[in-house]
Amino acid sequence: MEVSMGTNSIYEDGTYLSKHPTWHEEDSPWKADHIDRLLKRNGVHPSTVCEVGCGAGGILENLATRYGDEVSFTGYEISPGAFELCRKKTRGNLRYHHKSLFDDSAEFDVVMAIDVFEHVEDYFGFLRDLRKKGAYKVFHIPLELSVQWVLRSTPLIKQRLSVGHIHQFTKETALATLKDTGYEVIDFFYTNNSDLPNLAIWGWKAKLLKVPRKILFLINQDLTVRILGGFSLMVLAK
């Protein structure tokens, strides 16, 4: 992860890694699929791709395999534990750095922040700085402010304590945040977290809602997301 929550970073001191030993690497192919879809449907053909807060590096590894040696991929990760996981994946068109992207002068065709800025204390400052680092930006943003989660309240606190989500968003507030920090939103679509390989970590209630989510989503996407939750937003911006 790129930045810390408060003065003591749970990403740098080993706390996050102890709770999530794989750093959610099992979800990487699923996320890479959606990123690939987003870029291709908007005709974005990068030569250089960067991921800020790349974790175990699985997303970049998946994309590097798909795109081949003509595209170079670079990951930035401040967590020593996560960097130990991702550095082993280094190869010809794929490299990782144990430092912040903002300490490097490099710029890229595409910069990705996948499930990142909900962790960042000063996320407005983070987004403004990130905007300067590449032509296109790809975001994946959890949408945790749903009717179901607000009524129950427990899931919001669980996400805060378990995975460090200190900010929650709806589709509207996520897109407004990007626009407020100077981005031009080009395209976006929902991703269904019920399809994640590690759904088991969410417990039986998440599994119970998997089928209703899919059925209602076919009828009305926005309403399903607002009421039931369990979705994220994949965004392409400039």
C-alpha positions as CSV (number, residue, x, y, z in Angstrom):
1,M,0.0,0.0,0.0
2,E,1.2,3.5,-0.8
3,V,0.5,5.5,2.3
4,S,-0.2,5.1,5.9
5,M,-3.3,5.4,8.1
6,G,-2.3,8.0,10.7
7,T,1.3,8.3,12.0
8,N,1.9,4.6,12.6
9,S,1.6,2.8,9.3
10,I,-0.2,-0.6,9.5
11,Y,1.2,-1.3,6.1
12,E,4.9,-0.7,7.1
13,D,4.9,-2.2,10.6
14,G,3.6,-5.6,9.5
15,T,0.1,-5.3,11.0
16,Y,-1.7,-5.5,7.7
17,L,0.5,-8.4,6.4
18,S,-0.2,-10.4,9.6
19,K,-4.0,-10.1,9.0
20,H,-3.7,-10.7,5.3
21,P,-0.7,-12.9,4.6
22,T,-1.4,-13.2,0.8
23,W,-2.1,-9.4,0.5
24,H,-5.3,-10.5,-1.4
25,E,-3.2,-11.8,-4.3
26,E,-5.8,-14.4,-5.1
27,D,-8.0,-11.6,-6.4
28,S,-5.4,-10.3,-8.8
29,P,-6.5,-12.2,-12.0
30,W,-10.1,-11.0,-11.4
31,K,-9.0,-7.4,-11.1
32,A,-6.6,-7.7,-14.1
33,D,-9.5,-9.0,-16.2
34,H,-11.5,-5.8,-15.4
35,I,-8.6,-3.5,-16.0
36,D,-7.9,-5.1,-19.3
37,R,-11.5,-4.8,-20.3
38,L,-11.6,-1.1,-19.3
39,L,-8.5,-0.2,-21.3
40,K,-9.4,-2.1,-24.4
41,R,-13.0,-0.8,-24.6
42,N,-11.6,2.8,-24.5
43,G,-8.8,2.1,-27.1
44,V,-6.0,2.7,-24.6
45,H,-2.8,1.0,-25.7
46,P,0.0,1.9,-23.2
47,S,3.7,1.3,-23.5
48,T,4.3,2.0,-19.8
49,V,2.0,1.0,-16.9
50,C,2.5,1.7,-13.2
51,E,0.6,0.6,-10.1
52,V,0.8,2.6,-6.9
53,G,0.4,0.5,-3.8
54,C,0.9,-2.8,-5.8
55,G,0.8,-5.1,-2.7
56,A,1.9,-8.6,-3.7
57,G,2.2,-7.5,-7.3
58,G,-0.2,-10.0,-8.7
59,I,-2.2,-7.5,-10.8
60,L,0.9,-6.3,-12.6
61,E,2.1,-9.8,-13.1
62,N,-1.2,-10.9,-14.7
63,L,-1.2,-7.8,-17.0
64,A,2.5,-8.2,-17.9
65,T,1.8,-11.8,-19.1
66,R,-1.2,-10.7,-21.2
67,Y,0.5,-7.7,-22.8
68,G,3.9,-9.1,-23.4
69,D,7.3,-7.5,-23.6
70,E,6.2,-4.5,-25.7
71,V,4.7,-3.0,-22.6
72,S,6.7,-2.3,-19.4
73,F,5.1,-2.6,-16.0
74,T,6.3,-1.0,-12.7
75,G,5.0,-1.4,-9.2
76,Y,5.6,0.8,-6.2
77,E,5.1,-0.6,-2.7
78,I,6.1,0.9,0.7
79,S,5.3,-2.2,2.8
80,P,8.5,-4.3,3.4
81,G,6.3,-7.4,3.8
82,A,4.4,-6.9,0.6
83,F,7.5,-5.9,-1.3
84,E,9.1,-9.2,-0.4
85,L,6.1,-10.9,-2.0
86,C,6.1,-8.8,-5.2
87,R,9.9,-8.5,-5.9
88,K,10.1,-12.2,-6.6
89,K,7.9,-11.7,-9.6
90,T,10.4,-9.4,-11.3
91,R,11.2,-10.2,-14.9
92,G,12.0,-8.6,-18.2
93,N,9.0,-6.3,-18.6
94,L,8.0,-6.2,-14.9
95,R,9.8,-4.5,-12.0
96,Y,9.0,-3.4,-8.5
97,H,10.3,-0.6,-6.3
98,H,10.2,-0.5,-2.5
99,K,9.4,3.2,-2.3
100,S,6.6,5.7,-2.9
101,L,5.7,6.6,-6.5
102,F,5.9,10.2,-5.4
103,D,9.6,9.9,-4.6
104,D,10.3,9.0,-8.2
105,S,10.4,11.4,-11.1
106,A,9.1,8.8,-13.6
107,E,5.8,9.3,-15.5
108,F,3.7,6.6,-17.2
109,D,1.1,6.1,-19.9
110,V,-1.3,4.5,-17.4
111,V,-1.1,4.8,-13.6
112,M,-3.3,2.4,-11.5
113,A,-4.6,2.9,-8.0
114,I,-6.5,-0.3,-7.3
115,D,-8.4,-0.3,-4.0
116,V,-6.0,2.3,-2.6
117,F,-7.3,5.8,-1.8
118,E,-10.0,4.7,0.6
119,H,-6.9,3.9,2.9
120,V,-5.3,7.3,2.5
121,E,-5.7,9.9,5.3
122,D,-5.3,12.9,2.9
123,Y,-6.9,11.3,-0.1
124,F,-7.5,14.6,-1.8
125,G,-3.8,15.4,-1.7
126,F,-2.9,11.9,-2.8
127,L,-5.2,12.2,-5.9
128,R,-3.9,15.6,-6.9
129,D,-0.3,14.3,-6.8
130,L,-1.2,11.1,-8.6
131,R,-2.8,13.1,-11.5
132,K,0.6,14.4,-12.5
133,K,2.2,10.9,-12.8
134,G,0.5,9.7,-16.0
135,A,-1.7,10.3,-19.0
136,Y,-4.4,7.9,-18.0
137,K,-5.4,6.7,-14.5
138,V,-7.3,3.6,-13.5
139,F,-9.0,3.4,-10.2
140,H,-10.9,0.6,-8.4
141,I,-13.0,2.0,-5.6
142,P,-15.0,0.0,-3.1
143,L,-18.6,1.4,-2.8
144,E,-19.3,0.7,0.9
145,L,-22.1,3.2,1.6
146,S,-25.2,1.1,0.9
147,V,-28.5,1.1,2.7
148,Q,-27.8,-2.4,4.0
149,W,-24.4,-1.5,5.3
150,V,-25.4,1.8,6.9
151,L,-28.4,0.1,8.6
152,R,-26.2,-2.7,10.0
153,S,-23.2,-0.4,10.7
154,T,-21.1,-3.4,11.7
155,P,-19.7,-4.0,8.2
156,L,-18.3,-0.5,7.9
157,I,-16.4,-0.8,11.2
158,K,-15.2,-4.3,10.2
159,Q,-13.8,-2.9,7.0
160,R,-12.1,-0.1,8.9
161,L,-10.5,-2.5,11.4
162,S,-9.7,-5.4,9.1
163,V,-8.5,-3.8,5.9
164,G,-8.0,-0.1,6.9
165,H,-10.8,1.5,4.9
166,I,-11.0,4.9,6.6
167,H,-13.2,6.5,3.9
168,Q,-16.4,5.1,2.4
169,F,-18.0,6.0,-0.9
170,T,-21.0,5.8,-3.2
171,K,-20.6,5.9,-6.9
172,E,-21.6,9.5,-6.9
173,T,-19.2,10.6,-4.2
174,A,-16.4,8.6,-5.7
175,L,-16.8,10.2,-9.1
176,A,-17.3,13.7,-7.5
177,T,-14.0,13.2,-5.6
178,L,-12.1,12.5,-8.8
179,K,-13.7,15.5,-10.5
180,D,-13.0,17.7,-7.5
181,T,-9.3,16.8,-7.6
182,G,-9.0,17.7,-11.3
183,Y,-9.7,14.5,-13.1
184,E,-11.7,14.0,-16.3
185,V,-13.7,10.8,-15.9
186,I,-13.7,8.9,-19.2
187,D,-15.5,5.7,-18.4
188,F,-16.6,3.6,-15.5
189,F,-18.5,0.4,-14.6
190,Y,-19.4,-1.6,-11.5
191,T,-17.6,-4.7,-10.5
192,N,-19.4,-7.3,-8.3
193,N,-17.4,-8.2,-5.3
194,S,-19.5,-11.4,-4.9
195,D,-17.4,-12.8,-7.8
196,L,-14.1,-12.3,-5.9
197,P,-12.2,-15.6,-5.3
198,N,-11.7,-14.8,-1.6
199,L,-15.4,-14.2,-0.9
200,A,-15.1,-16.6,2.0
201,I,-13.5,-13.9,4.1
202,W,-16.8,-11.9,4.1
203,G,-18.7,-14.8,5.8
204,W,-22.1,-16.4,5.2
205,K,-24.1,-13.2,4.8
206,A,-22.1,-12.2,1.8
207,K,-22.6,-15.6,0.3
208,L,-26.4,-15.5,1.0
209,L,-26.7,-12.2,-0.9
210,K,-24.7,-13.3,-3.9
211,V,-27.7,-14.6,-6.0
212,P,-30.1,-11.7,-5.1
213,R,-27.4,-9.2,-6.0
214,K,-26.9,-10.7,-9.4
215,I,-30.6,-11.0,-10.2
216,L,-31.4,-7.4,-9.1
217,F,-28.3,-6.1,-10.8
218,L,-29.8,-7.3,-14.1
219,I,-32.9,-5.2,-13.5
220,N,-31.4,-2.0,-12.0
221,Q,-27.7,-1.6,-11.5
222,D,-27.7,1.7,-9.5
223,L,-30.5,0.7,-7.2
224,T,-29.0,-2.7,-6.4
225,V,-25.6,-1.1,-5.6
226,R,-27.3,1.6,-3.4
227,I,-29.4,-0.9,-1.4
228,L,-27.4,-4.1,-1.2
229,G,-23.9,-2.9,-1.6
230,G,-21.1,-5.4,-2.4
231,F,-19.9,-3.6,-5.5
232,S,-16.9,-1.5,-6.5
233,L,-16.3,1.0,-9.2
234,M,-13.7,0.6,-12.0
235,V,-12.8,4.0,-13.4
236,L,-10.7,5.3,-16.3
237,A,-9.8,9.0,-16.0
238,K,-7.3,11.6,-17.4
